[in-house]
Amino acid sequence: MSNKRPLKYCRLAAAIVALLVALAFAGCTNPVQPPPARGETGVVSLTIAAGQETARTIRPDQSVADDFERVDLIFTSHQGHPTVRETANIVGGAATVDVTLYEGTWTINAGAYTAGDDIPAATGYQNVTVTPGGITPATVRLSPAMTGTGTFAWDIDFPATFATARLEILYITGIERDTLYLAGGQDGNADNPGQLEMPAGQYRVIVTMVGGDGQVMIQSEILHVFRGMESRFEESFGYGDFPGITLLEAVLAAWDATAGEWDFAGAGVVSRHFEMLGIHGVQWEFPAIVAWFNQLTTDSNVPTDARA
């Protein structure tokens, strides 16, 4: 009997050890992949900017520091490091902040708040890679948060004589469109200067002026409307803004009767001619536009005299 007792105690000890090991592994989120090593750190020198990097964006005139009371920042690691939260108080100062982070890739999410508001009026994000011991510059560009309403205001000068002028406002997707006639409209004209309260978001604004001889001037802008703010568009147009050739003249001159197709090379066609047709993003080469007109020809939608 004395020989069995040690064996019994050995079995009990083995069971206790197995239980402790099981409990230890149960306490780990993933026993196969331990938490990441903290490693070395680097500094992200962050600039908070307003809107996209383009001069043709209508937005509030002030800087980020003037527009917002603070910007809340959330830094999320792609390697599993703890999330870092910072608040940049930027009223009256530069919209920059330096943050020390562990090396690796991080996603920066920003929310900008106006005074007394607990819902961000603008948001933005950016990915950044932190290098050990280095200083990494990064920029988060703010876009309107899709909440609340803001104001779009305009003050546009036109030459002394012209046929019509209209202001079109499109959602950035181009699905919805509002047209305001500033002059020459059949159902009355909108105020100029004028303003419109509209949902916060991003829009495309197209100003079209038609001269008495059929010439067309078109200017397209991107509009950012922020909740509780005014985005203002001021412009002065003259006769020099008209293209040197009318759209009708350009299209008719582009028909090559010998080749039996549209040829825009040397026809004096510029991208503004096609914006009138609701076709945006056209550059100086027009293969898609050529195909579009050729399809019209195939479908017999082009007047016979234009194809002759």
N, C-alpha and C positions, 0 to 999 in steps of 0.2 A: 504493500500500500504506500510505503514511503517512496517507491519509485514513480508512482502516478502523480503525486502532488506537484513536483516540479514541472511535469508536462502540462498540467492544468494551468499553473501560473504562467507558463510560457505562452500558452494559447490565449490567455486573458491579456497578457502584455501585447501580443501581436494584434489582437482586436482593438485595443486602445490606440495603438500606433496607427492602424488603418483608419480609425475614426478621426483621429487628429489630422491625418493627411487629407481625408475627404472634406473635412470642415475647412481646411486651409484652401483647397482648390475651390470650394463653394464660395469662398469670400472673394475670389478673383473674377473680374468681368469676363476675361478670356485667358485661361491658364496657358494657352499656346502662344499668345502674343501679349507679352507684358507691356505695361504702360511705357510710352516713348521716353527715351532719355531726354532730359531737359536741354542738354547741349549748351552751346554758346549763344550769345544774344547779339542783336544788331539794332539799329535805330531806323525807324521809318519817319522821314520828314514829309509830313502830309500837308498838301494844299487843298483847300476846299474851294471849288470854282463854281460859277453860275453858268448853267447851260452848256451847249456843245461848243466846240472850238471852231466857231465860224463867226464872221462879222455880220452875216445877214440873218440875225436872230432878233426878233422883237421880244423884249423882256423888260422888267423893271429897270430903271436907269441906275439904281444904286448898286454898290458892291455887295458881296455876300455879308460882309461885316455890318453894313447898314441895313440890309434886309431882315436879318434874323438875329434873335437874341442869343441863341446857342445852337450848337450842332452836337447831337449825341452820336457816338461812334462805337461800333461793335466789331472787334477783330476776332475772326473765327479761324482756327488753325486747321490746315488740311492734314497735319500729322498727329492730331489728337491732343495738342497742348491745351491748357485751360483757356477758355474764352476771356478776352480782355475787353473791358468797357472803359471808355473815356468820354468826358464831356468837354467840348471846346467852347469856352465863353469868348465870343469874338465881337461883341458890341464895341464899336469904336476902335478896333484893333485889326491886325492882320489876320486873315482867315487861314492860319497855319497852326500845326501842332506837331510836336515830336513825341514819338511813342517807342519805348524799348520793348522788343519782342524776341522770343526764341527764334533761332534760325529755322528756315522752312518757308512754305507758302501759306499765305493768309488771305482771307477775303474780308475786305473792309466794307461795312454797310453804314451809311450815314443817314440821319434824319435831322432836318433843319426846322427849327421852331421859331415862330414870331413871338413877340412879347405877350405873355399871359395865355398862350395857347398850349394845350397838351396833346395836340395832334400835329404831326409834321406837315408843313406846307410844301416841303421839297424833300426828295430822297435821291440817293445815288449809291453806287457800289463800285469797287475796283479790287482786282487781285494784285498781290504784291509778293515778291520773293525776298526774304530777309537773309542777308549774308552775315556771317559771324564777324563781329567787330567793325562792320561797315555802316555807312549811312545811305539808305535807299530812298530816293525821292519818289513820291507818288502823288497823283492828283485824283480826287473824287469830284466828278462833275454832277451838279444837282439838276434834276428835272422836276417839273411840277408833280406833286402828289395828286392823285385823282380824287380829291375830296374838296367840297365847298365850291365857291365861285370867286372869280376875280373880274377885273375890268380890262377890256381892250379899248383903247382910245386912239383916234386918228385925227390928223390935220394935214390934208393933202392939197397942194396948189397945182392947178392945171393952167395951160396956156389960155390966151384970151378966147380963141375960137376952136371948138372941136365938137364932134357929134355926140358921143356918149362917154361916160366913165363909170366903171363899176368896181366894186370891192367884193371879192369872193372869199369866203371863210370855209375851209374844209378841215374836217378831222384828219389827222396825220395819215389815217388809213385810206382817205379819199372816198369813203362810203357816203358820208353825209356832207351836204353843201348848202350854205346860205349865201345868197347873192343880194348885195345892197347896191342900188344905183345911186351914185353921187351926183350924176347929171345925165339928162337925156333918157331917163327911165319912163316907160309907158304908164306905170302905176304910181308915179311920184318918186321923189328922191329922198334918200336918207340925209340926215344932217351932216355937214362937213364944215367945221370940225364936229366930231360926234364921238359917241362912246357906246359900248355894249357890254352889259353884264353877261358872263357866260361861264359854263362849268370849267373848273381848273383842268388843265391838260395841255397837250401839244397840238398845234394846228398848222396848216399852210394857208397863207394869205396871198391872194393874187390880185394885183391891181391892173386893170385893163383900160386903156384909153384908145378910142377910135376917132381918127381924124375925119374931116369932111370929105377927103378924097379916098377914103377906104383904108388908109394906113392904120396899122395896129401897133400899139406899144403895150408890152406886158412886162411886169416885174413881179417876181415870186419871192416870198419871204417865209421863214419859219417863225411861228408865234408861240411863245410860252406864256401861259396864263397861270399865275399862282394864286392860291386862296388868299383873299383879303388884300391883294395888291393890284396896281395898275401897270399894264404894259402899253407903252405909247409908241405910235408910228407917225413920224413926221417926215414928209418928203415934198419936193417941189419938182414938177415935171415941166418940160418945155418942148418946142417943136424938134429940138435936136435929139430927143429921146426916141423919135419914131425911126424904125428901120428905113433904109434907103429904098426899099421896094415893098410893095403891098403883098399880102399873103396870096391873093389871087394871081397877081403877076408872077410870083415865084413858082407857084404850082403849075401854071400853064407853061411857063418857060422850061419846066423840068421834064415835060413829056418829050421823049425821043421817038418820033414816028418811025424812023428807020429801024431802030432796035425793037420797037414795040413795047417799051417799058419806061418807067420813070427814072430819070437820071438827074440827081440833085447837084452833081458836081458843077460848080461855076454858075449855079442858078441864083446865087445870092440868098439862099435860105439859111437862116440862123435858128438857134434853138427857141428863141422867143416866138417864132411863127407857129411852132408846134404846141407850145404851152396854151395857145388859144384853143387848140383842139382837145385840151385836157390830157395831153401826153407830156409827162414831166420826166426830167432826168435825161433828156436828149443831149448828146454831146455834138461835136462838130462833124462826126461821121454818122450817117443815118441808115445803116443796113436794115434796121427794124422798121424804119419809116418807109423805106423803099418797098419792103415786102408788104407793108400795110397798104400803100397806094396801089401796088400791083394786084393785091387781092381785090381791091375795089374795082379795078379794071376787069379782072376775071369775072367778078360778079355782075358786071355791066352796070355798076352804080355810078360810073363816071360819065358825065355828059358826052355825047358823041362828038360834039365840036371840040371838046377838050382833048379827045384822043386822036383827033384828025391831024 
